[in-house]
Amino acid sequence: MVELPAPVAELALHQVAIRRSHAVLGRTESPWLFPGGQPGRPISAWAMGERLRKLGIRLAEARSTALFQLATELPAAAPATLPVQENE
């Protein structure tokens, strides 16, 4: 079980109410928030990426933005404690 903050929880509950796939037609007991084409399986990473691209969400840009945001939240001393990998 995963606890989600209120705005995200509302979106997740809405998705459960409207979810659809070939495997879920006529059934709603799928354990997956985004069911795939095979019964009991989640949507594939590729198919999820396609859905997001159709909505105008660019995965690489979103990932870079999220990582940059996380980096700005690190305490100033934290990067100094990270291990350094030397090129061989």
N, C-alpha and C positions, 0 to 999 in steps of 0.2 A: 504494500500500500504506500502511496506517495501523497504527502500533504502539499497542496498547492495554495499560493496566495489567492485571495478572493477574486481578483479579475481573471486570473488564469483558470481558476477552478470553474468559474462560470462558463468560460469558453470551452473547457473540456467537457462539461456536462452537456452543453449545446451540441458539441460534436458527437457525443454518445447518442443523443436523441436523433441526429440526422445521418449518422454514418451509413455508408452503403459500399458494397462491393459485390462482385459476382458470388462470393462465398457466403455473404450475409443475407442475400435476398430472402425475405420471408422469415429470417431468424434474427434475433437481437441479443442472444446470449454470448456473442463473441467476447473474449476477454480483452481484445485489442481495441485501442482507441481508433486506430486506423487499420482496419482489417485488410488483408491482402486478397488475392484472387483464389488462394487455396484455403479450404476450411481449416481453422485453427492456426493460421499463419498471419503475421503482420504484413503490412504493405512493404514492398522492397524499398531500399534506399533510393534506387533509381526512380521508381514511380513517385515516391514522396518528393524527390527533387523536381520532377516534371510538374507536379501539382503546384509547388512553390514558385517555379519559374512562370507558370501561367498567371499567378497572382502578382508577378512583378518582383518577387523576392529573389535576389541574387545571392546564392549561398556563400560564395567566396567573399563577397563584400561584407555580408552580414557577419561572417566568422571573423574577418579582420577587424571589423568595428568592435565586436564583442571582446576580442582579445586585447585590443588597444584600451578599451574601457577598463577591463580588469587590471591591466598593467598600471593605469593611472591611480588605481585604488590601493596598490601595494605601498606599504610603508617605505620610506626612502632607504632604509638599511636592508630591506629584504633582498633586493637583487644582488647585493654584495655577498650574501650567504649562499647563493646558488652555485652549484658546482660548474666549473668551466671545462668545456670539452676542447682539447687541443687538436688541431688538424694533424693528421699523421702524414 
